[in-house]
């Protein structure tokens, strides 16, 4: 059994000062495969001190040099592809194809921000019109400073890439807390930092949970920028911590996203997109389109196709190429989803797919459930479940669909499936969501932004906006 009892601080493996150890599990075999240190405030302080010491040198290195390190990081991930994909499947429970896609996305993100780092050099000191006679001004973009980065367990290596790549490109040094649930894939990032000779203190990794590491990191006055992805309750705590000292904060939080299907939609495509929208990663996605709004004229036909698609899923060993549905990440998450299914029963909701597929006799599996005609005040309709559960309602027209879609505390994502592309885009323009997909799967290329409205968070990741999240703008003005 692997023991992750050391943190990576100042390019050294440092024994944790925290005495607690946390189990790391294989959600398919339901076995403990490692233990990880819970970390301590002293570990966090050491990491922040190293990051502060490294900041002047890293920020002055220049975008071209920082981009070269990011390219080297991407190359190293590519070289370890098979190992990291297997590790992600084993620690997280992702089907093989999904783990492969995750690593490809992470590599693409580092390569994208390598280019952004180089482009940043060319934009430094650009002239800006002042609108005042006799004055000239230049604009500079400076790194925000030391960044504290906290990521969830549902997309290891991907969520970290979305934060690490732009932070390092911008010239920030970082203290990174990966999820204690899936630390094994993220451990490779520290090993890679050593292999590519990343300057000491630029990247620091502290293992642990919220108590030992998360809370001390967000409260540390040596951290200039906080970026968190995870649940809304923890996001609120991070935001409160950032308020003390008025520090920069980015939050990527929950969602309860809709998918709209019009009466002229390609129903085969619609069934494919609905299924992926709530079953990919076993529904453990903040962007899961778990509220289906389908036109009454095609509802029966769509649900028939959807039921058939669910019945064709194969639940099994995540490393088996035939597996299309993996287990939930751990027993706690399985119990959370089970709690929502019990709430559905108490509300009188009956799933159409309760026994649709055979499940292995071990592993934290949940059969995908589809509930039809769900009341809009139901917990299942309004709350993020983070499991393979779909709620469906029929609508009479586009206006009703949009009104129901926007009636949510969240605003992260949405999907539209319509036969007329212009109609799909017109519907998308009316939806309160940071990302809307029309007649396509949920894609998040590194060149586009990612983030939500309302309770789904603050700020954006990916794209030029993702880089700007780790930069502060400075203007220098003088007489002409």
N, C-alpha and C positions, 0 to 999 in steps of 0.2 A: 504494500500500500504506500502510495506516494505521500510525503509529508511536506506541505508548503509552509514551513515555519520561519522562513526568511523573507524579508522585504528587499526590494531593489532600490537602494538609496545611494546617490552619488557614485553610480557605476560599481557598487559593491553589494554583495549579498550580506545583509545584516540580520542577525538573529532578532526575532521579535521580542519586544519587551512585554508584550501581552501574554498572559499565562493561559487564557482560554484557547481551546481548539474547537473548530467546527467541522462536522462531517461533510464530505463532498460525495455525492451519490451518482450512481448509474441508474437513471429512471426506468430503463427497460428491464434490467436484471434486479432492480431494487436492492442493490448492494452498495456498501461504502467502498469507494475506490481511492479515496485520499482524505487527508485532513488538512485544514488550512488555519493559520493563525487568525485569531479575532482582532489582532492589532491593538494599539493603545494610543492615547494622546501623545505619549513620548515618541512613538514611531512617526506619527504625523508631523510633530514638530521637527524632528530630524530631517524628514523629507522636504518640508517647506524651507528649512534653513539651507539645504543643498540647492534647491531650486532658486532661491534668492541669490545665492552666491554665483550661480551659473548664468543668471539673467543678463548681466551687462555684456558678457562675451558672446552669448548666443544672439542677442538682439542686434549686435554690431557686426555679426558675421556676414550679413547680406542675404538677400533672397535666393541668389543663384546657388550659394553654398548650402543653404538650408534645403533647397529643392533637391540637391544631389543626395543629401541624406534621406529624404523621403523616397526618392527613386530606389535607393539602396534598400530601404525597408521593404518596399514593394517587391523587389527582386528576392529578398530573403524569404518573404511569405510565399512567393511562388515556388521557391526551391523546396519548401517544406509542405507543399500543398497536400499530398496524400496523408501525411502524419497529422496535420492540423484538421483536415476534414474528418478523419476518424476520431480525433479527440473531441471535436465539437459534437459529433453524433453520440459519442459515448457519454459525455458529461451533460449534454443538453437534451438528448433524445431526438434530435433532428433526423428525418429521413436523409439518406445519402445524397440524393439530388439537391435537397435544400441546403445541406452543409456545403456542397460544392458551389452552389450559387452564392451563398454567404461569403465564402472566401474570395470568389471572383469580384464581388461587390467591394469588399474591403481593399483588395489590391487596386482596383480602379480608383478608389477614393484617394489613396496615397499618391497614385500617379497624377491624378487631377490636381491635387494641391501642390505637388512638386512644380507643376506648370504655373500655378497661381503664385507661388513663392517667387519664381523668376520674374513673372510679370509685375510683381509688386515693386521691384527695383526700378522698373521703367516709369512707374507712376509717382515715385517719390519726388517731391519738390515741383510738381506740375503747377503751372501758372493758373491762377483763378481770377476771374473778373471781379473787381470789388464793387463796381457801380458808383465809385467815388472818384472824381477827377483828382489826379495827382497822387494816387495811391496804387501800389501793386502788391499782390499777395501770392504766396506759394503755399500749397497744401502738402502736408506730410501725414503719413499713417504710421503710428507707433504701436508696438505690441502693448497689450493691456497689462502685461506683467506676469506674475506667477498665476497659473490657472489650476484650479482644483476641479478635477473631472470625475464624475460618478456615473457609472453605467449599469444597466439592468442585465438580467440573465437571458432574455429571450433571443437576442442576436449577438452573441459573443463574437468579437473581432470586427463586426460591422459597426455596432454602436460606438465602440472605442475608436474606430477609424474616423467616424464622423466628427469626433471631438479632437483626437490627437492630431490628425493630419492638418486641419486648419490652424490649430493652436501653434504647432511647431512651424508651419509655414509663415505665420504672422510674426514669429520671433518670441513667442511666449515660452517659458519653461513650465513644466507640468508636474503635478502630483496626481497620480491616477489611482482611483479606487475601483477595481473591477468588482462585479458581483461576487459575493462569497459563495453563491450557488454554483456558478460556472467559472471558477478561477483557472482551470487547467488550460484552456486555449489561450487566455490572456497572458499567462506566464511566459509564453513564447515571445511576447513583445520585449520583455526585459532581456531575454537571451539574445534576441536580435540586436537590441541596442548595443550590447557588448560586442557582438560580431561585426557590426558596421562602424565601430569606434565612434559612436555618438558621444559628444563631449560630456564629461561627468556632470551630473546634476541637472541636465536638460530634461531627462525623463526619469521619473521616480515612481515606483509602483509599491503601494502599501496594501497588503491584503487585510480583509477584515469585514466586519458587519457595520451596521449603522451606529451601534452603541460605541464600539471601540475606535472606529475610523471615520465613518461618515459625519457624525455630529462634530467631532473635533476638527475635521477638515473644513467644514462649512463655517465654523466659528473662528477659525484661525485668522488673526489680523494680518498675517504675512501673505495671505492669499488675496490677490487683486480681482480675480475673475472666477466665478463659479458657474459650472455647467452641469446640469443634472438631467438625466432621463429616468423616468420611473413613475410611481404612483402619485396621484394628486395629494394625498395626505402628507407624504414625505416631501413633495414639491413645495407645499405650503411651509413646511419647517425650514427648508433650504432658503426660501424667499425671506422668511423672518430672520434667519441668520445673516443673510446678505444685507438686510436693512440696518443691522448694527455695524456702523462704520461706512454705510452707503457704498456698497460694492456692486460691481457689474454682475448681473446674473442672467443666465439663459435656462429656460425650463422646457423640456419636451415631455408632456404628460399624457393623460389618458385620452380616450376617444370612445364614441358610440356611433360609428359612422354608418351612413345610409347608402344603399345601392338602389337606384331607380331603374325600373324596367318599363318601357313604354309598350303600347299595343303593337307598334310596327317593328319591334326589336327582333333580331335573329335569336330565336329561343335557344338554339344549341349553344351559341356564344354566351347568351345570358346565363344559362345553367352552369357553364364552365366558369364564368366570372363570379357568380354567386358562390359556388362551391369553394373556389380559391379564396374568396374574400373572407370566409369564416372558418376554413379548415386548414389553410396554409399555416405551417408552424403550429399545427393543432389549435389554431385560433388564438395563440398567444402573441397577439400583435396589437399595438395601440391603434393601428389604422384599420383593424378588422371591420369590414362592412357587414355588421351583424344585424342591421335593420333593413329588411327587404320591403320596398314599396313597389308593388307590381300592379299594372293596370288590370282591372277586373276582367277584361275581355280575354286575357291570355294567362290568367293566374293558374287555372287548372292545368293547362298544358305545360307551363313552366315548372310547377311543383312536381308533375309526373317525371319530367326530365331530371329534376334535381334529386328526387328520391332514387332514381336509377343510378345517378352519378355517385351518390353516397353509398349505395349498395355495392358499387364496384371498387370502393376503397379497400386497400389491403393494410390491415394493422399488423405490425410485426417488428422484427429486429430492425432498428434504424439503419444498420450497415448493410442490410439485404437490399439489393437493387430493386426488388419488386415491391418493397414497402412504400406506401404512399401516405400513411398516417402513423405518426410516432406517438409515444406516450407524452403526457404532461410532464413538466420538468421535475416535479417531486411530489411527495405525498401531500404536502401542504396545499399545493396548487390543485391537485385532484380533489381534495376536500373542499376547497373554495368553490370549485365548479359544482360539486355535489350539493353544496349548500344552496346554490341558485336553482338546481333541479328540484330540490325539496321545496323551495319557495314557489316554483312553478306549479308543483302538485297542490300546494296549499291554496294557490290562486285558482285552481281548477283548470289549468292549462294542460293539454294532452299533446305530447310530441307525436309527429307523424312517422318518426324514424327511430323509435326506441330500441329496437333490436335489429337494426339494418345490416350490421356486419358482425362477423365473429371476432372476438378479442382474444389475445393470448391469455394464458392462465397466470401470467405475472406481468408486472409493469404497470405504470400509473396511467392506464388508458381510460378514455371516456368515449362512448359512442357519440358521434355527431347527432345533435338534436335539432329538429326544426319545429317551431311552434307557430301555428297560424292564428290569425285574427287576435293578436296579442293586444290588450288594452294599452293605451299610451301612458297610463299611470302605473303600469306594472313595473316592478323592479327589473324584470328581465329586459323591458323595452328601454329603460332609462339608464341603467347602470352598466359599467364596463365589467364583463364577466371574465375575459381572458381565457376562453376555452371555446370548443367547437359547438357553439349554440347560436342558432339563427332565429330571429323573431320576424314574422311576416305580417303585412297588412295589404289589403287590396285598396286601390284608389280609383277614382272615376276620371281624373284628368290631371294635367301637369300642375295646375295650381294647387290641388290638394296634395300631390306628391311633394312639391317644394315646401309647402307649409309644414307638413309632417316631418320632412327631412330636417328642416331648420329648427324645429321645436326640440332643442337639446341643450344641455349644459356644456356640451363640447363643440368643437369645430375643427377637428384635425383633418379629416379626409372624407371623400365621397366618391361614388362611381355612378355613371350614367350609361345605360345600354339602350340605344335607340337606333331605329333603322335609318333615319335621316341624320347625317352627321351635323348639319346646321342646327337641327332641333336639339341634339345632344349638347352642343356647345352653348346654345341659348339657355338650356336648363342648368348647365354647369355655372354659368354666369350668375345665376340666382341663388346658388347654394353658399351657405356660410361655412366654408372649409378652406384650409390652407392649400390642399392638393385635391384636385378632382380629375379622375380618369374617365375618358369617354371611349367606350367600346374597346378597352384594352385592360390588361392586367395591371396590378399595382406595381409600377416601376418607379424607382427613385434614383435616376442618374446623378452622379456627383456634380454635374454642372447646373442642376436645378436646385431650388431651395426646398427646405422641408421644415414644417412647423405648423402650428394651428392657432385658432382663435378661441376666445372665451376660456373655458377651463382646460383647454388642450395645451396651454403653455404660453411662454413669452419668448419672442425672438425666433430666429430661423437657423437651421443647420443646412449644410451643403451649399453649393453654388458660391457666388461672390458674397452673398449675405452671410454664409457660414464663415467665411474669412473675416468679414467685417465685425463679426461677433467677438473676435479676439484682437481687434485693433481700436485704437483711440485716434481721433483726427485732431491734428494741430495745424493752425494757420500762422504763418509768419508774414506780417504786413509792414511795409515801409513806404516812404515817399518815392515817387517815380524818379 
